[in-house]
Every structure is written in C-alpha cells, then in structure tokens.
Amino acid sequence: MKKRIWITAVSMFLLIMTSATHAEMRDMTSGIGLRAGFGLDPDQFVVGVQTMMGTLKGKVDLSPSLDFGTGDNVKILAFNVDGTLNLISPPGAKLIFYVGGGPTLALIEPEFGDSDTEIGLTLSGGFKVAAGEKNFYNLKAMVGIGDIPEFKLLFGYMFGLGQRGED
C-alpha cells in the first residue's frame, strides 16, 4: 500500500512537469529548478524540485513542487500544488516579492512506527531575484496547516523554459 502511494505521488508530479513543457506558454513563464533548505517540526534537511507552469493574467504563477525531508527520525515526501501571487518589485530592483499557498500531500514514514499520508494546506511567501534573462534565485518560507511539516525555509534556483512574462 505504502509503495503504491509513493509511486502515485511521484507519477502525478512527473505528469504535471511533462505537461508544463508541452503546454503553450505564449504570455506565460515556465521553468524547473532545484531547492534545498531546512524544516521545523519535524527538524529536517529538505531537498526538492520546483516548477513554474505559467502565469495567469500576469500575476498568479502555478508552482507545483516535490520536496523530500529527512531527519528527526522521519522521512517526508511532500507534494505541493501552490499558486503564487506576485506582489511588488522595488523600482530599479531585479527582484519581486510574492505570497501564495495551496494543498499539500505529505507521505510520512517514521523510523519507528507506521507510515501515514496527510493532506494539509501550505501558505508561503518569499522573493525571486533575476539571474540572467530567464533564470532566477528563489527564497521561500512555507507554513503548513494540518498534519504536515509546520515550517520550511528553502533556497532555490529556477531554470527558465519559456519566455519571461511581464511583471
């Protein structure tokens, strides 16, 4: 049962990532990137893959991600389907602040005890800093609501796949 849930979660994420590369992105941005950081409650080292699948009306990005956390005698695979709203970009700066959130599916495997699958809500905020024409750095704080990790701070690098959208 546990193996089937893991395979389903990873398959869903790969399907979304594949559809992003084939979708028509005329006025949208898209990309894929890596990120790493730490989580609290449980205390973990977290690595993951993030995507950006497009921008709706030039403001809201669809940004699913898959994170793996280890530490505190537990392993967690978290699948997030976040929407992020670009807020402000200081004049003359190559950065933009954003907030967002969305549902999270967490597959939890403690070192001792039974594995569990939880669904919760993640609220997030952070900023993106341009790194060239299409790429950017990303610093993101995430707060979990429900029986999912309570807090994550992640630093990432996104590789742009589509054309840059208008801020």
N, C-alpha and C positions, 0 to 999 in steps of 0.2 A: 504494500500500500504506500509506504513512505517513498519508495523508489519511483513509483508511478507519479506521485505528486511533484517530485523534483523534476522528472522528465517533462511533465506538463508545463511547469513554470518556465523552464529553460526554453522549451519549444515555443511558448507564447511570446517570449521576449525575442527570440530569433525571427519569428514570423513578423513581428512589428518592425524590427530592424530592417528586414529584407524589403518589406513594403515601402519603407521610407526611401530606400534607394531607387525604387522604380516609380514612385509617385511623381506626378507632375508638380513642379515646385516653381512656377513662373515668378510669383511675387513672394516666395517664401524662402526661408533659410532652412538648411538641414545640415546635420553633422553627426559625428560619432566621436566619442572620446573616452579617456580613462580617468579615473579619480581614485584618491586614497585619503584616508584620514582616520578619525577615531570616533567611537561611540561611547555613550554613557548609559548605564543601567540597561543592559549589561556593559561593562567596560570592555571594549573590543578594539582591535585594529580592523579597519574596514577598507576593502578594495572593491572597485566596481567598474562597470561600463555604463556610460550615459549616452543618450541620443537626443537629437533635436530633430523633430519630424516636420516642422513647418510652423509658420506664423499665421494666425487667424486675425484678419483686419489689422495687421502690422503691429499688434501689441501682445497677444497671448501665444506663447510657444507650447506645443505639445512635446513634453520631455520625459519619456519613459526611461527607467534605469534599472539595473540589476546590480545589487551590492551583496558582497559576501563578508561577513564579520566573524572573527574568531577571537576567543579569549573569554575569561570569566567562566570557564568550564562549559561553554556552549558555542555552537556554530549556528549562524543565522544566514539564510539566503532570503533577501528582501527584493521583491519586485514592485517598483513604484510606477504609477501612471500619473505623472504630475502635469499640471498646466501651470505655466508661469506668466505673470503679467509684468511686462517691462514698465518701470515707473519713470525714473528720471535719469538724465545724463547731464552731469555738470557741464556748463559751457566750456568748450575747448578741450574737454577730457575725452579719452578714448575708453570710457567705462560707462556701464549702465547698471543701476540698481533694480532689483526685481523682487517680487513676492510670489508665492504660489502654494499649491497643495494638490492633493489627490489621494486616491485609495492606495493602500499598500497590502500586499500579500506577503506574509513572513512565514518561512518554513524554519522551525526552531528544532534543533537537535542537541539536547543537553548531553554532556558526557555521561552522566548518571541519570537514568530515568527515561521516560517515554518521549518520543518526538511529538511535535504539535504543529498545527497550521493555524495561524491567526490572521485576521483581516482587521486593519485599522485605517486611520487617516493620518496623513503626514502634512504638516504645514511647514513652509520653507521660506527662506529669504537669503539674499546674497547679492553678489555683483559679478559682472563679467568685464574683463579687460581685454581689449583688442590685442591680438598678436599677429600682425600681418593683415593681408587682405580678407581672408575668410576665417582664420583660426582665432581662438580666444582662450584665455585663462578663466577659471570659474572658481569662486569661493562660495560655498553653500552651507548654511546651517539648517538642519531639519529637526523638527519637534514631532514626536509620534504621539498620537492619541489612540488609546486602546492597548491591547496586549502585544505591542510591537516595541522595538527599541525606542527609548524616550528621547534621545538626542544624538545627532551625528553632526560632525563638522568635517567637510570634505573639500579637498582642493583638486581641481581637475583641469585637463587640457582638452579642448574640443578641436577636431579637425573638420573644417567646413567642407561640405559636399556640394551644396547648391550655391546659388548666388546670394550675396549678402542682402538681407532685407533692409528696408528703410526704418530707422529708429524713430 
